Amino acid sequence: MPHIDYYFSVTSPWAYIGHPVFADVARAHRCTVTYKPVLLPKLFPETGGLTLDKRHPLRQQYRMIELQRWRDKRGLTFNLQPKYFPFDPTVADCMVIAAAADGHEVEPFVRLCMKSVWEAERNLADLATLRELAESCGLPAAKLLERAATDPMRAAYERNRLDAIKDGVVGSPGFVLNGEPFWGQDRIELLADALRSGRGPYRAEV
């Protein structure tokens, strides 16, 4: 049974755009998935990237064009500049980590969090909002909110960032199959090809 490490943040527009497609691919190929949220503002500087506010205006403009292209390509309806973006995703991301650690199915919660940011323009930095979303997915919201603030969960969040760097992941979403990284929602079709063919992983030549 193939296994995929899935690096992302609930705040990432590209993870949101690609998540339903990835979930379908993982399901079709009977993959096990480890959900590994990562704090992107800490990952980007260490992998040669910049947070959105520090990017050149031309790059920011091109990002807006790409969002519109992929919105149409994926058949989605979402806000290009949602009301509560950007925000600190730490609590939401750590709730995902806590839920997975406790053995809960986290995919519906991840999907709902992303849709809530980009479609419903909800504030995921608000604890009451997170509680509502978790409860609607059948998760023990109060327990997860409490766990998300603990040192072990924050340490796991930091380990995910270090693991992402070790695995060659430089942004969100990132997928690692057999040690081979696939960066970006526009690489999910290539990930599906690798799963379908059963080929060995590509490696960087050094």
C-alpha positions as CSV (number, residue, x, y, z in Angstrom):
1,M,0.0,0.0,0.0
2,P,1.7,3.3,-1.1
3,H,2.3,5.9,1.6
4,I,2.4,9.7,1.1
5,D,3.6,12.4,3.4
6,Y,1.4,15.4,2.8
7,Y,2.9,18.8,3.8
8,F,0.6,21.8,3.7
9,S,-1.0,24.6,5.8
10,V,-4.7,25.3,6.0
11,T,-3.9,28.9,5.0
12,S,-2.3,27.9,1.7
13,P,-4.4,28.7,-1.4
14,W,-2.6,26.2,-3.4
15,A,-3.2,23.4,-0.9
16,Y,-6.9,24.4,-1.0
17,I,-7.0,24.3,-4.8
18,G,-5.3,20.9,-4.9
19,H,-6.7,19.2,-1.9
20,P,-9.8,17.6,-3.4
21,V,-7.8,16.3,-6.4
22,F,-5.1,14.9,-4.1
23,A,-7.7,13.3,-1.8
24,D,-9.3,11.6,-4.9
25,V,-5.9,10.3,-6.1
26,A,-4.9,9.0,-2.7
27,R,-8.3,7.2,-2.4
28,A,-8.1,5.8,-5.9
29,H,-4.7,4.3,-5.3
30,R,-5.5,3.2,-1.7
31,C,-2.7,5.3,-0.3
32,T,-2.1,5.9,3.4
33,V,-1.5,9.6,4.1
34,T,0.3,11.3,6.9
35,Y,-1.0,14.8,7.2
36,K,2.0,17.1,8.2
37,P,1.0,20.8,8.6
38,V,3.9,23.1,8.5
39,L,4.3,26.8,9.3
40,L,5.1,28.3,5.9
41,P,6.6,31.7,7.0
42,K,9.3,29.7,8.7
43,L,9.8,27.2,5.9
44,F,10.0,29.7,3.0
45,P,13.2,31.5,4.2
46,E,15.1,28.3,4.7
47,T,14.2,27.0,1.2
48,G,14.8,30.1,-0.8
49,G,11.3,31.4,-0.8
50,L,9.6,34.6,0.4
51,T,6.3,35.3,2.2
52,L,3.8,37.0,0.0
53,D,4.3,40.4,1.4
54,K,8.0,40.3,0.6
55,R,7.7,39.2,-3.0
56,H,8.3,41.5,-6.0
57,P,5.1,43.2,-7.2
58,L,5.3,41.4,-10.5
59,R,5.4,38.0,-8.7
60,Q,2.4,39.1,-6.7
61,Q,0.5,40.1,-9.8
62,Y,1.4,36.8,-11.5
63,R,0.1,34.9,-8.5
64,M,-3.3,36.5,-8.9
65,I,-3.4,35.4,-12.6
66,E,-2.5,31.9,-11.6
67,L,-5.1,31.8,-8.9
68,Q,-7.7,32.7,-11.5
69,R,-6.4,30.1,-14.0
70,W,-6.5,27.3,-11.5
71,R,-9.8,28.4,-10.0
72,D,-11.3,27.9,-13.5
73,K,-9.3,24.7,-14.2
74,R,-10.4,23.0,-11.0
75,G,-14.0,24.3,-11.3
76,L,-13.9,26.1,-8.0
77,T,-15.5,29.3,-6.7
78,F,-13.4,31.2,-4.2
79,N,-12.3,34.7,-3.2
80,L,-9.0,35.8,-4.5
81,Q,-8.4,38.0,-1.5
82,P,-10.5,36.6,1.3
83,K,-11.3,38.8,4.3
84,Y,-9.2,37.0,6.9
85,F,-6.1,36.2,4.8
86,P,-3.3,36.1,5.8
87,F,-3.7,34.9,9.3
88,D,-1.7,32.8,11.8
89,P,-2.7,29.2,11.1
90,T,-0.8,27.7,14.1
91,V,-3.8,26.7,16.1
92,A,-5.7,25.3,13.2
93,D,-2.7,23.4,11.9
94,C,-1.9,22.0,15.4
95,M,-5.5,20.9,15.7
96,V,-4.9,18.8,12.6
97,I,-1.8,17.3,14.2
98,A,-3.6,16.6,17.4
99,A,-6.5,15.0,15.7
100,A,-4.3,12.7,13.6
101,A,-2.2,11.8,16.7
102,D,-5.4,10.8,18.5
103,G,-6.4,8.5,15.6
104,H,-9.1,10.7,14.1
105,E,-9.9,10.9,10.4
106,V,-8.6,14.4,9.6
107,E,-9.4,14.8,5.9
108,P,-12.9,16.2,6.3
109,F,-11.6,18.8,8.8
110,V,-8.7,19.8,6.6
111,R,-11.0,20.2,3.6
112,L,-13.5,22.2,5.6
113,C,-10.9,24.5,7.1
114,M,-9.5,25.3,3.6
115,K,-13.0,25.9,2.2
116,S,-13.8,28.1,5.2
117,V,-10.9,30.4,4.5
118,W,-11.2,30.7,0.7
119,E,-14.9,30.3,0.0
120,A,-16.8,31.3,3.2
121,E,-14.2,33.9,4.4
122,R,-14.2,32.6,7.9
123,N,-11.6,33.6,10.5
124,L,-9.6,30.5,11.3
125,A,-7.6,32.5,13.9
126,D,-10.8,32.6,15.9
127,L,-11.0,29.8,18.4
128,A,-14.8,29.8,18.4
129,T,-14.8,29.3,14.6
130,L,-12.3,26.4,14.9
131,R,-14.5,24.8,17.6
132,E,-17.5,25.0,15.3
133,L,-15.7,23.6,12.3
134,A,-14.2,20.7,14.3
135,E,-17.6,19.9,15.9
136,S,-19.2,19.8,12.5
137,C,-16.7,17.1,11.5
138,G,-17.5,15.0,14.5
139,L,-14.2,15.8,16.2
140,P,-13.8,16.5,20.0
141,A,-13.3,20.2,19.4
142,A,-12.6,21.3,23.0
143,K,-10.0,18.6,23.5
144,L,-8.3,19.3,20.2
145,L,-8.2,23.1,21.0
146,E,-6.6,22.3,24.3
147,R,-4.1,19.9,22.8
148,A,-3.2,22.3,20.0
149,A,-1.8,24.7,22.5
150,T,0.5,22.2,24.2
151,D,4.2,21.9,23.9
152,P,4.1,18.5,22.3
153,M,1.9,19.6,19.5
154,R,4.0,22.7,18.9
155,A,7.1,20.5,18.9
156,A,5.4,18.2,16.3
157,Y,4.6,21.3,14.2
158,E,8.3,22.2,14.3
159,R,9.3,18.7,13.4
160,N,7.1,18.8,10.4
161,R,9.0,21.8,9.1
162,L,12.3,20.1,9.7
163,D,11.0,17.0,8.0
164,A,9.8,19.0,5.0
165,I,13.3,20.4,4.5
166,K,14.8,16.9,4.9
167,D,12.3,15.6,2.4
168,G,13.0,18.3,-0.2
169,V,9.7,20.1,0.2
170,V,9.9,23.8,-0.3
171,G,6.3,25.0,-0.2
172,S,2.6,24.0,0.1
173,P,1.3,21.6,-0.9
174,G,4.2,19.1,-0.9
175,F,3.8,15.4,-1.4
176,V,6.5,12.8,-0.7
177,L,6.2,9.3,-2.3
178,N,9.0,6.9,-1.7
179,G,11.3,9.7,-0.9
180,E,10.4,11.7,-4.1
181,P,9.0,15.1,-3.5
182,F,6.2,16.7,-5.6
183,W,5.8,20.4,-4.9
184,G,2.6,22.2,-5.9
185,Q,-1.0,21.4,-6.6
186,D,0.0,21.4,-10.3
187,R,2.1,18.3,-9.7
188,I,-0.7,16.1,-8.4
189,E,-1.2,14.6,-11.9
190,L,2.5,13.7,-11.9
191,L,2.1,12.1,-8.5
192,A,-0.9,10.1,-9.9
193,D,1.3,9.0,-12.8
194,A,4.0,7.7,-10.4
195,L,1.4,5.8,-8.4
196,R,-0.2,4.4,-11.5
197,S,3.0,3.2,-13.0
198,G,4.6,1.9,-9.8
199,R,8.0,3.3,-11.0
200,G,10.8,3.9,-8.6
201,P,11.5,7.4,-7.3
202,Y,13.5,10.0,-9.2
203,R,16.5,11.3,-7.4
204,A,18.4,14.6,-7.7
205,E,21.8,14.1,-9.3
206,V,24.5,15.8,-7.2
